Amino acid sequence: MTAESPTSAWTDVQREEVASLVKQFRSYLLLERSLSRNTLDAYLRDVEKLLHYLEGAGVTPWQADTELLRGFAAGLHDIGVEARSQARIVSGVRAFYHFMLMHGQTDHDPAKLLETPKLGVHLPEVLTVAEVDRLIGAVDLSKREGHRNRAILEVLYSCGLRVSELCDLKMSNLYLDEGFLRILGKGSKERLVPISARAVHELKNYFLDRNQWDIPGAYEDYVFITVKRRVKNIGRIMVFRLIKDLAVVADIHKNISPHTLRHSFATHLLEGGADLRAIQAMLGHESIATTEIYTHIDRSRLREEILEHHPRSHSREA
């Protein structure tokens, strides 16, 4: 059966049953999977797309089979959804049916054999060490937030943090004398991340300013604080804008974001000879496969070096 089959939509009772199922799925993602708010919302949106498709086919989630789910996935391609978004939606559908199976809502998993589109290796933008230094050097230290901004950049780069981890970083999780930060990452998983002497130096410079600010009690434990309008912990969008603005000042023409500093951190570690498992631990990747993207970056640069410098890569002059 396909979504174009001339069948009736769900009854009111079926809609109520599906709504209850989605509510249970949400609780599962929040309580058992401990997903971040952004990931949870994305999964629910993706499942809503599937449910809309199933209702058009007159089929409830309990009645769907693998062939129908494949039709849904193929339809995503037909309407021009890019491969990476298709893969994310299929992942959400798989999580939905895995939940149904684990919680006794079904005795089989029709999404188990659902294939995801093949994705090409996406090599993230990476800054050179010199570009990182230029970016940090572009911070105007005469401004009230100058030392804070320099500390933000240095911590992002020196520790390889996600921007959300930086924004949520607490004073109580700093162990600067020991040279570590305690980070609460994805899925509420904790990890210890080494911090460089230079990043510690920039933080201590920033703290001299921070100690003079009138910070509300609710935000006293946050490391990075806003200084304009309402004083609170800094947000992701502000960090994104900061880096975009500094890239212009530093004359860096790459399309960069806070995540670029994380990519650069990992790439420079790999180029310096760090073990891939150590990089995985520092980045907080659950799977080594996620970390292996950096081996592709390293190999691509190696190829460029060979093509440019190896004598066999140049034709002999006649």
C-alpha positions as CSV (number, residue, x, y, z in Angstrom):
1,M,0.0,0.0,0.0
2,T,1.3,3.5,-0.8
3,A,0.4,6.9,0.4
4,E,-1.5,7.5,-2.9
5,S,-3.9,4.6,-2.3
6,P,-7.5,5.7,-2.2
7,T,-8.2,4.8,1.5
8,S,-9.8,6.5,4.4
9,A,-7.8,8.6,6.9
10,W,-7.6,7.5,10.6
11,T,-10.6,7.5,12.8
12,D,-10.8,9.8,15.8
13,V,-10.0,6.9,18.1
14,Q,-6.9,6.0,16.0
15,R,-5.8,9.6,16.1
16,E,-6.0,9.6,19.9
17,E,-4.1,6.3,20.1
18,V,-1.3,7.7,17.8
19,A,-1.2,10.9,19.8
20,S,-0.7,8.9,23.0
21,L,2.0,6.8,21.3
22,V,3.9,10.0,20.3
23,K,3.6,11.3,23.9
24,Q,5.1,8.1,25.2
25,F,7.9,8.2,22.6
26,R,8.7,11.8,23.7
27,S,9.0,10.7,27.3
28,Y,11.2,7.8,26.2
29,L,13.6,10.1,24.3
30,L,13.7,12.6,27.2
31,L,14.0,10.2,30.1
32,E,15.6,7.0,28.8
33,R,17.7,8.3,25.9
34,S,18.5,11.7,27.7
35,L,18.6,13.5,24.3
36,S,19.2,17.2,24.1
37,R,16.2,19.4,23.4
38,N,17.3,20.1,19.8
39,T,17.7,16.4,19.0
40,L,14.4,15.4,20.7
41,D,12.5,18.1,18.7
42,A,14.1,16.9,15.5
43,Y,13.1,13.3,16.1
44,L,9.5,14.3,16.9
45,R,9.3,16.4,13.7
46,D,10.7,13.5,11.6
47,V,8.2,11.1,13.1
48,E,5.4,13.6,12.4
49,K,6.3,13.5,8.7
50,L,6.0,9.7,8.8
51,L,2.7,9.8,10.6
52,H,1.3,12.3,8.1
53,Y,2.3,9.8,5.3
54,L,0.8,6.8,7.1
55,E,-2.5,8.6,7.7
56,G,-2.7,9.4,4.0
57,A,-2.3,5.7,3.4
58,G,-5.0,4.9,6.0
59,V,-2.4,2.9,7.9
60,T,-1.6,3.2,11.6
61,P,2.0,2.9,12.9
62,W,1.1,-0.6,14.2
63,Q,0.0,-1.7,10.8
64,A,2.9,-0.3,8.7
65,D,5.3,-2.8,7.0
66,T,8.8,-2.4,5.7
67,E,7.6,-1.9,2.1
68,L,5.4,1.1,3.2
69,L,8.3,2.6,5.1
70,R,10.5,2.3,2.1
71,G,7.9,4.1,0.1
72,F,8.0,6.9,2.6
73,A,11.8,7.1,2.4
74,A,11.7,7.0,-1.4
75,G,9.2,9.9,-1.3
76,L,11.7,12.0,0.6
77,H,14.1,11.8,-2.3
78,D,11.3,12.4,-4.9
79,I,10.4,15.7,-3.3
80,G,14.0,16.9,-3.2
81,V,15.0,16.3,0.4
82,E,18.8,16.2,0.5
83,A,20.6,13.0,1.4
84,R,21.8,14.1,4.8
85,S,18.3,15.2,5.8
86,Q,16.9,11.9,4.5
87,A,19.4,10.0,6.6
88,R,18.3,12.0,9.7
89,I,14.6,11.4,9.1
90,V,15.2,7.6,8.6
91,S,17.2,7.6,11.9
92,G,14.2,9.2,13.6
93,V,11.8,6.6,12.1
94,R,14.1,3.8,13.3
95,A,14.2,5.2,16.8
96,F,10.4,5.4,16.8
97,Y,9.9,1.7,15.9
98,H,12.7,0.6,18.2
99,F,10.9,2.3,21.0
100,M,7.6,0.6,20.0
101,L,9.3,-2.8,19.9
102,M,11.1,-2.3,23.3
103,H,7.9,-1.1,25.0
104,G,5.7,-3.9,23.7
105,Q,3.7,-1.7,21.2
106,T,4.6,-4.1,18.4
107,D,6.2,-7.6,18.0
108,H,8.3,-6.7,15.0
109,D,10.4,-3.8,13.7
110,P,9.5,-2.8,10.1
111,A,12.1,-0.1,10.2
112,K,15.0,-2.5,10.9
113,L,15.8,-3.1,7.2
114,L,15.1,0.5,6.2
115,E,18.2,1.8,4.3
116,T,19.6,5.2,4.6
117,P,21.0,7.1,1.5
118,K,24.8,6.9,1.1
119,L,26.5,10.1,2.2
120,G,29.7,11.3,0.7
121,V,32.4,12.2,3.2
122,H,31.8,15.8,4.3
123,L,35.1,17.4,5.1
124,P,34.5,20.3,7.6
125,E,36.2,23.6,7.2
126,V,39.4,23.7,9.2
127,L,41.6,26.7,10.1
128,T,45.4,26.6,10.1
129,V,47.2,27.3,13.3
130,A,48.2,30.7,11.9
131,E,44.5,31.5,11.1
132,V,43.4,30.5,14.6
133,D,46.1,32.9,16.0
134,R,44.8,35.7,13.7
135,L,41.2,35.1,14.8
136,I,42.2,35.3,18.5
137,G,44.4,38.3,17.8
138,A,41.5,40.1,16.2
139,V,39.7,40.5,19.6
140,D,39.6,44.1,20.7
141,L,40.9,44.0,24.3
142,S,40.0,47.6,24.9
143,K,36.3,46.6,25.0
144,R,34.7,45.5,28.3
145,E,34.1,42.0,26.9
146,G,37.5,41.8,25.2
147,H,39.2,39.3,27.6
148,R,36.0,37.3,27.8
149,N,35.9,36.9,24.0
150,R,39.6,35.9,23.8
151,A,39.0,33.3,26.5
152,I,36.0,32.0,24.6
153,L,38.0,31.4,21.5
154,E,41.0,29.9,23.3
155,V,38.8,27.5,25.3
156,L,36.9,26.4,22.2
157,Y,40.1,25.8,20.3
158,S,42.3,24.4,23.1
159,C,39.6,22.1,24.5
160,G,37.7,21.2,21.4
161,L,34.3,21.9,23.0
162,R,30.9,22.0,21.3
163,V,29.5,25.5,21.5
164,S,26.7,24.2,23.8
165,E,29.3,22.8,26.2
166,L,31.0,26.2,26.3
167,C,27.8,28.1,27.0
168,D,26.9,25.7,29.8
169,L,30.4,25.5,31.3
170,K,30.3,26.1,35.1
171,M,32.8,27.7,37.4
172,S,32.4,24.6,39.7
173,N,33.6,22.4,36.8
174,L,36.9,24.1,36.3
175,Y,40.0,22.4,37.7
176,L,42.5,24.8,36.4
177,D,45.3,23.9,38.9
178,E,45.0,20.3,37.7
179,G,44.6,21.3,34.1
180,F,41.2,19.9,33.4
181,L,37.6,20.8,32.7
182,R,34.6,18.6,33.6
183,I,32.3,18.7,30.6
184,L,28.7,17.6,30.5
185,G,28.2,16.5,26.8
186,K,25.6,14.9,24.7
187,G,23.3,12.5,26.5
188,S,24.4,14.0,29.8
189,K,27.7,12.1,29.6
190,E,30.5,13.5,31.5
191,R,34.1,13.7,30.4
192,L,37.3,15.3,31.6
193,V,39.0,17.5,29.0
194,P,42.6,18.8,29.4
195,I,43.0,22.6,29.1
196,S,46.1,24.2,27.8
197,A,48.2,26.7,29.9
198,R,47.4,29.4,27.3
199,A,43.7,28.8,27.8
200,V,44.1,28.9,31.6
201,H,46.0,32.2,31.2
202,E,43.2,33.7,29.1
203,L,40.5,32.6,31.5
204,K,42.4,34.1,34.5
205,N,42.7,37.4,32.6
206,Y,38.9,37.3,31.9
207,F,38.2,36.5,35.6
208,L,39.8,39.8,36.6
209,D,37.1,41.5,34.6
210,R,34.3,39.1,35.5
211,N,34.9,39.6,39.3
212,Q,33.9,43.3,38.8
213,W,30.6,42.5,37.2
214,D,27.3,42.4,39.0
215,I,26.1,38.9,38.1
216,P,22.6,37.6,39.3
217,G,22.7,34.6,41.6
218,A,21.1,32.3,39.1
219,Y,24.1,32.8,36.7
220,E,27.0,33.1,39.2
221,D,28.2,29.6,38.4
222,Y,28.3,30.1,34.6
223,V,31.8,30.8,33.3
224,F,30.9,33.0,30.3
225,I,28.5,35.9,31.0
226,T,26.9,38.5,28.8
227,V,27.8,42.1,29.5
228,K,25.1,44.0,27.6
229,R,21.4,44.3,28.4
230,R,20.3,41.5,30.8
231,V,23.3,39.8,32.4
232,K,23.1,36.0,32.0
233,N,25.2,33.1,30.6
234,I,26.2,33.6,27.0
235,G,24.2,31.9,24.3
236,R,25.1,30.0,21.2
237,I,24.0,32.6,18.7
238,M,26.1,35.3,20.4
239,V,29.2,33.0,20.1
240,F,28.4,32.3,16.5
241,R,28.1,36.0,15.7
242,L,31.3,36.8,17.6
243,I,33.3,34.3,15.5
244,K,31.7,35.5,12.2
245,D,32.6,39.1,13.1
246,L,36.1,38.3,14.1
247,A,36.7,36.4,10.9
248,V,36.0,39.5,8.9
249,V,38.5,41.5,11.1
250,A,41.1,38.8,10.7
251,D,40.6,38.6,6.9
252,I,39.6,35.0,7.0
253,H,37.4,34.1,4.0
254,K,36.5,30.6,5.0
255,N,32.9,29.9,6.1
256,I,33.6,29.3,9.8
257,S,31.5,28.9,13.0
258,P,32.2,27.8,16.6
259,H,32.3,24.2,15.4
260,T,35.2,25.1,13.1
261,L,37.4,25.6,16.1
262,R,36.5,22.1,17.4
263,H,37.3,20.6,14.0
264,S,40.6,22.5,13.9
265,F,41.4,21.3,17.4
266,A,40.9,17.6,16.4
267,T,42.7,18.0,13.0
268,H,45.8,19.7,14.5
269,L,45.9,17.0,17.2
270,L,45.9,14.2,14.5
271,E,48.5,16.1,12.4
272,G,50.7,16.3,15.6
273,G,50.5,12.5,16.0
274,A,47.8,12.1,18.6
275,D,46.0,8.7,18.8
276,L,42.5,8.6,17.3
277,R,41.1,7.0,20.5
278,A,42.5,9.9,22.6
279,I,40.9,12.4,20.2
280,Q,37.6,10.5,20.5
281,A,37.7,10.7,24.3
282,M,38.5,14.4,24.3
283,L,35.7,15.2,21.8
284,G,33.2,13.1,23.6
285,H,32.3,11.0,20.5
286,E,30.3,7.9,21.4
287,S,31.6,6.1,18.2
288,I,35.1,6.1,16.8
289,A,33.5,6.3,13.4
290,T,32.5,9.9,14.1
291,T,36.1,10.7,15.0
292,E,37.4,9.0,11.8
293,I,36.3,12.0,9.7
294,Y,39.5,13.6,10.8
295,T,41.5,10.9,9.1
296,H,39.9,11.9,5.8
297,I,41.0,15.5,6.4
298,D,44.5,14.4,7.2
299,R,44.7,12.1,4.1
300,S,43.3,14.8,1.8
301,R,46.0,17.2,3.1
302,L,48.7,14.5,2.7
303,R,47.6,14.0,-0.9
304,E,47.9,17.8,-1.6
305,E,51.4,17.8,-0.1
306,I,52.5,14.8,-2.2
307,L,51.1,16.4,-5.4
308,E,52.8,19.7,-4.6
309,H,56.2,18.5,-3.4
310,H,56.9,14.9,-4.5
311,P,59.2,14.8,-7.6
312,R,57.2,12.1,-9.2
313,S,54.1,14.4,-9.2
314,H,55.8,16.8,-11.7
315,S,56.4,16.2,-15.3
316,R,60.0,16.4,-16.4
317,E,61.0,19.4,-18.4
318,A,61.8,18.5,-22.0
